[in-house]
Amino acid sequence: MSYNTHLTVLEHSAAVYSSSPAFLLPRLSADGENAIDAWEPVSYHQFLLDVERSARHWSHTLTAHGVPRRSVVGLWLGGTKYFDVLHVYGLARAGYIPQLFSLRLPSPDVVYELLHRAEAQALIFDPAYDSIVIGCPVPAEVAVDTRSLEVDHLPLPPLWVPASGDEVVMIYHTSGSTSGSPKLVSCTASWVDATVEKARHVTRPCNPNRKDVTVWIGSMSHIGQTFMLMGFLQHGACTIQPTALPFTSDELLNMVNRCGLNRLNQFASFLGMHLRNSRTNSALLAALKHLDELLYTGLPLAVEEEAWARQHGILVKNCFGSTEVGAMMLSVGGRGADAPLLQVIEGTAYAFVPVTPTPTADADASTSAEPAAETVYTDANRRLLELVILAHSGDCPHPSLRGADGHYHTGDLFLEVAPGRYVSRGRDDDWIKSSTALRCDTRAIEENVLATCSDLVAACIVVGNGRPSPALFVEPKAPGELDAERLKRDILRRTRHFHSRRYVHERIVSPALVIVVPGGTLPRTATKGNIRRRAVEEKFRAELDRIYAS
């Protein structure tokens, strides 16, 4: 059996769409104002040549370090620039297994631990980290722009082809830390092959008579941008590299007017910003209404924002996914009443298992894009269902991430509101998602606070869903009057080491993000007295808005 990968996709598309633009890159003005003078195209043929140049360089450099092909090599990159794509694709084209780290993981000690866990043999890192990559346990090289190097005389390794579906193609990491460190997400050849097909489906052209123009959604060090690029390359689409992520509404208009952007992909928090701006910007509203699709992911779009968008004829679409699985569900889309409802992606094999089994529930019933026997729907709107990726689904994650039953339990909960149509109802655990859709283990933070500050803190809760970073609410142990500012400083001092090992989006390092409230203030459940995370978010929403705005 042959397996498709991001490299086979590039080889095929470079042959079919050779002269078409694969990317548009911003050329900034020389006056230092960050104004965009022009958008410079990179053709599919040139993209392939640039990847091969990168492969020649990394093959030569790593061989000189004695690193054999098919070794794991760490890539610690920003992931938002064209040359970052060249490193990711070029390293794989040279025959190595990229282990991708984001700049959001700024601790070299944690990176070194993850390199060790993956048995990596080298590290390639962003020039921004040149001063902190010290004492690296493996050979370390700066990620230079390979387009400026003389490498034509160096040999190009043969294209690696997976011999079995179990061979690892690339390694990502969960976007949240567990026990102080992210988990490895090894992507096998069979998983990547299934993901290529899912990406093709998600990015199918809205209009078959023209090629789409889309935009970067996030870092190539995370699965979201990798997934979207694998899909759009298959259709000969063009991807715009913005000057920054997130980009401003003015830059969005620039991309629409000068680049022909017709499909916008964004995390929900960033799309919400454009929707809010369009309420007072008629040109922006008109541009959004003329887009063929506004696809959001990572977090739910605020209910009022999605309703407002649909009322004004903006075609928003929800893509539900995760690092471990990639895209899993797409909303129906369009202008009908069922537009926001989610449905599974074709070719997958999933089960929606009742969280609380009932006599009428069949816990083994699966939802598949393949024809299946008719299902009995009993009181579906009142049952919470967990999405489970079945072991025989091509996109079921690496066995190291699966449950004891061999399946992958996502922890994501849904209501089935019509046959095969679902509404998300959050998660069954203690994770929240940041504004960039990266996960944060709130329970770990709370446990650390209670362990290190047991003499100071009676109760605490971490909130911040959809925010740039978490916030900590604290009920102090000492009764009566206290110095709240001193309490905040003591908590931050005692938890500093714990937070230094976590992703930037998981850290609480500012006193402003520690909120001290009187004992008994935080809303609790009536039965067990547990603090209710979502209720705290709602009760203190205005204060949180003020804190994050400042």
N, C-alpha and C positions, 0 to 999 in steps of 0.2 A: 504493500500500500504506500502511496506517495502522500506526503503531508505538505500542505501550504503553510508558509510562514510569511512574515513581513518582507523577507528577502525575495521569495518567489513572486510575491505581489509586485514588488518594485521591478524585478526583471521583466515580468510580463507587461506591466504598464508602460515601462520605458520603451518597449518595442511597439506597443499599440498607439501610445499617445506621445511619441518621441518629441515633437516640437511644441506640444501644448504646455502652458505654464503649470508647474506643480506647486510653486510657491511665489508669493509676492513679498518682497522684503523692503522695509522702509529705508529710504536714504534721507538722513536728517540734514538740515541746513547747517552751514558752517558757523553761523552766528551764535551758537550755543543756546538758542531758544527752543530747541527740540521740535521745531516746525518740520513737517515732512515735505521735502522738496519733490520727491518722486517715489513711486513704488516700482522696484526693479524686479522683473520676472526671472525665475529660474525654471528652465524647461525640464521635462521628465528625463530627457537624455542627459542634460547637464547634472541633474540630481544623481543619476546613476554613476556618472563619471566622478562626481565629488565623493560619493560613498566609496567607490573603488580606490580613490586617492587616500581616503581615510584608512581603508583596509590595508593598503600597502604600508602606510606609515606605522600602524599599530602592529602589524605582523612583524615588521622589521624591528621595531622597538622592543616588543615583548619577547621576541626570539633572542634578542641580545641579552635579555635578563634571564634566559633559560626557562621561560614560561611556555610550556607546550600547548598546542591547539587543543580545544575543548576544555581548557581550564576556565574556572570562574575568575572574572576580572571585575573589580568594583568600578563603578562610574558615579562619581559624586559631582553632580552638575546642577546648574540652574534649570535647564531643560526648556527654556522659553525662546531659544534662538535657533536659527537654521543650523549653525555649526554644532549645536548640541545634538540635533538629529543626525548629523554626519558622524558624530562619535558613537551614538547608540547603534546606528545601522552599520557603520564602518567596522566597529569592534566585532559585531556578529558576522559580518562578511569576511573578516579575517579568520573566522573559525572559533572564536571564543564565546563564552557565555556571559553576557553582561549582567552584573548585579547592580541594580540602579538605586542610588541614594539621592534624595532631594536636598537642596540647600536648607530646607526647613528642619533638617536634622543636623544642627550645628556642632554637635559634640564629637570630636575625633575619637574619643574613647569608645563611644557607642558604635561608631562606624567600624572601628578596629574589631570590636567584639563580633559584629555581624559578619565581617569579612572572615573571621576565624570560624564562625558557625557554618558558613557556606563553603569553607575550605578554599577560599579565594587565594590566588597566587600573585595578584598585583592590584594596584589602585591607580585610577586615572581621576584627577580632581580638578575642579574649577580653579582658575588663577586667583579668584577671590580668597581662597583658603590656603594660599601658598605659605602664609606666616604661621598657620596652626597645624599643618600636617608635619608633625615632628614625632620621631620615634615610631613611625609606621612599621608594623611587623612584616610587611611585604614590600617589594619594589614599588615606588610611587612616582608617577609622571604627571606633569601639568598638561591639562587638556588644551593644547595650542590649536589655533585655527589652521587646520591641515590644508586649506585651500592655498595658503601662501608658501607651502613647502615644496621643495624639489623632490618628488618621489616617483617620477615616471620611470626611472631606471630600476626601481625596486620591483621584485616579483609580486604578482597578484595571486594569492592562494586560491585553490579551487573552491567553488561554492560548496559549503557543507550541506549535506542532505541527510535528514534524520533517517536512521535505519529502523527505528521502532518508535511507537507512540509514547513510550516512557522516557525518552531522552529529554533532558532539560534544555530549553531554548533560551530562556531568560529568567531572572529572578527579581521580583519586586518585593516590597515590604508592606505590611499593613500600615495604614496611615495613622494609627494610634499605637501607643506603647502599652505592652502588657508586662507587668513585673519589671518596669524600667527599660524595656527594650521592645522594638517592633518585632513581629514575627516574619519569618521568611515566607514568601509566596512564590514557590517554584512553578514555572509555567512549562509544562511538557509539550512535546510536539503534537500530541493528540488534542490537548487543550488549545494550543495556538491555532491549529487547523480549524477547530470548531469556532474559535473566536474570529478568525478571518471571515468565515461564512456569516456569522452574526453581524459583523461590522459591515459586510456588503449589504445586508438587509437593512440595517439602520440608516445607511447613507445612500440608499437608492435615490436617483435623481427625482426631484419633484416634477421636472419637465424633461421628458426624454429627448427633446429637440435641442437642448442646450446643456452645456457643462456647468456644474455648480461652482460658485465661489463661496468659500467658507472661511472661518477664522480659527486660530489657535484657541483651545479651550483651557489648557493648563500645562503643567510641566511634563516633558517627555519622561521624567523620572517617575511618573505615576501612570496608571493604566488608562485614564480617561483620554488623554491626548494620543497615546499610542493606539488605542482602539479606534478613535475617530480617523486618524491618519491612515491606518490600514484599510479602513472602509472607503474613504474618499479617493485614495490612490487607485482603487479598483475601478472607479468610474471616471477616471481622468479629470477629476475636479482640481481646483486650485485652492490652496490654503494660504491665508494671509498671516504673516507674522506681525502682530501689533507691536507698538513701541514699549508697551508695558502690560502686565496683567495684574489687576483688571485695567482695561482701557477706558478712557472717558467717553461720554456720549458724543462729544465733539469729534473724537477720533472715529467712533462708530459711523457717524455721518460722513466723514472723510472716506472711509472704506466703502460705504454704499455708493457715494457719488463718483469716486475716482477709480475704484477697483471692481465695481459691479457686484459687491457682496449681496447674495440673495438668501444665504442660509446662515443663521446666527446660532452658534453653540456656546452656551455659557452655564456656569454654576448659577443656581437659582438666586443667590444673594446678589450677584453682579447683574443678572438680568433684571431683577427687581429695581435696581438703581436706575436703569435706563427707562423702565416703565414709569417710575415716579417722575423722572425728568421730562418724559414726554407729555405729562399733564400740563406743563407750562411751556412746552417747546413744540410748536405746531409742525416745524420741519422734521423734527425727530419722530413725532407721532406719524406723520405721513410716510416716513421711511420705514418705520416698523410695520405699518399696515401693508406695505408693498413687498415685504420679504416673503419668500415662499414658505419659510419655516423658522420658528424661534424655538430651538430645542434646549431644554434646561435639564440639569441633572444634579446629583449630589445631595440635595435637600428638596423638600417640597417648596414650591412657590407659595408665598402667602396667599391665603384663600381670596382675600379682597383684591390682591394684585392680579391674580389669574382671572377672576371674574371681570375686573375692569378691562383687562386686555381683550377678553373674548367679546365683551360688549362693544368694543371699538374696532372689531374686525381684525385683531392681531392673532395670527395663527400660532399659538404656543403649543408645544408638545413636550411631554415628560418622558425622559429615559431613566428608568430605575436600574441601578447597577451597584457593583462593589469591586474593590481591588481583586478579591479572590475569584470572582466569577466573570467580571466584565458586565456588559449590559445584559439584563435579564428580562425586562418588560418595557414595553412602549405604550404610551397612551394612544387611544384610537385616533385622536387628532381631527382636524377638519372643523366644521362649524355646527355639527349636530349636538344634540343634548348629551350624547355619550362621549363627546370629545375628550374629557379629562380622564376617563376610565382606563385603567391599565389592562394590558393583555400580554401573555407570554410571547416571546420571540419565536418565530418558526424554527423547527428542527431541534428544539430542546425537549428535555424530559424532566419535568418538575412535578412535585406533589405539594398540595396545599393541605396541611395536616391540622386538624382541630387542636387548639391549645388545651381545651378541656374536652376530652372524648365524650361523645354522647352515644346512646344505643343505636342511633341511625347513621353514625359517622363511620366511614371506612377509611381508616388511617393509611391504607396502602394505595388508595386511589390516587392516580397521578394525572397531572394536567400536561398534555403534550401537544405539540403542534402537529403531530401525526394523527390520522383518523383514529378515533377511540369509540368505545361503546357509549351509549347514552348514559348520562349520569343523573342520579336522582338528587334534586336540590330541595333539601328540607331545612326550612328556617335559616337560610344562608345568611340573611342580613343580621342575624343575632349571634353569629359564631365568629370568633377570631381564629384565623388560620395562619400557621407558620409556613413560610415558603421554604421548601426543602429541595435541594438539587440532587436528583437521583444519581446513583453511582454510574449508571450506563449512559447518562447524558454526557455528550462530548465536552461540555464546559464544566463538568464537575471538577473542583479543584484537586490539587495534589493530595494523595492519600494521607499525608501528614496533617492535613487540615480537616479531615473528615471525622465524623462521629464513629462510635463503636459499631454502628449498623452499616458502615460503609458509605453512607450518604453525607452530604454537606448540609448542615442545619444553619440557615442564614440568620435566624433570630428576628427576621423581619415579619411583621404581622399585617394581615389584610382582612378585609371583609369582601366576600363575593356578593356583589349587588345585582348581578345578572349572570346568566351562564357564561363562564369564561371571561367575565369582566370584574375587575377588582379595584378597591380603594385602599390605599396604604393607611395603616393605623399604628405606625411607629415601630419601635423595637421592644423586645422583651428583656433587655438587659440594662446596664447602667452606662451606656455609651451615649455621647452626644456628638453632633457634627458641627464643625466650625463653619464660618462663612465660605470657606473654600472647599467644603465637603470632606474635610479630613477629620478622622475620628479621634475622640478623646475619651479615655477611660476615667470617668468621674469617680468611680468607687476607689480606684487606686489613690487618687489625690486625697479623698476624704479619709481613707484609712491612714495615710501618712500623717495628715494633720492630727488625727486623734491619737496616733502613736507618739508623735513628737511633742505634742502640746496638750497632753492629757491633764496637766495641772491648770491649763488656761481655758480650754474649750470644752463646753458641755455637749454641744451638738453642732454639726455643720452640714452643708450641702453645696455641691458644685453645680452651677448652671452655666448657660451660655450657648444654647443651641442656636446655630446660625450666626453666631458672633465671631469676631476675629480671634478671641481667646476666652478661656473660661473665667468665671468669677466665683469667689468663695463667700458664702454667707455663714456667719458664725454667731452662735449664741454662747456668750462667755460663761465660764463656770462660777466666777466670783459674783456674788449678789451685790446689789447696790451700785453706787457710782464707780466708774472705772475710766482709765485713760484709754479711749478707743484707739488713738493713734499709736500709742505705745504697744498695745495688744497687736495691732497690725504688723508693726515692725518686728515684734518677737516671733510671730508666726512665720513671717517671711524669712527671718534669720534661721530659724530651726528647720525650715523646709527647703532651704536654698540648694543643698546638695541633691535632694530628690529631683527638683525641677531642672537642675543643670543637665540632667541626663535625658530629658524629654524633648520631643519636638517643640519648635517655637510656638506652634498653635496650641500646645497643651500646657504651657507654662503659666504660672501665676507669680509674677515678680514685681508687680506694682501695688503699692498700698491702696490705690484707688480701686483695685479689683478684689480687695478684701472688705466686705461690708459687715460691720458689727451691728447686731440687732438685740434687743432685750430678750431674755429667756422666755420661751413660749410663743414668740412672735411668728415663727415659721409654720406654715400650714402643715398639718399632719393627718394621717389616715385615722378614721374613727376607731378601728378595731385594734391595730397593732401600734399606733402612734408613730409610724414611720413618716419622715418628712417627705412631702410630695414635691418632687422636682419640678414638674410642669406647673403646679400651682404657685410655687415660689416665683418662677419665671413670669407668670401672669400678674401676680400681686405686686411685684417690684419692677414691672416693665418700664414704667416712666423713669425710675431711678437708673435702671440699666441703660436705657437710651441715652440719658444724660452722661453717664460715665463713659460709655463707648464713644460718644460724640466728642468728648474732650480729649 
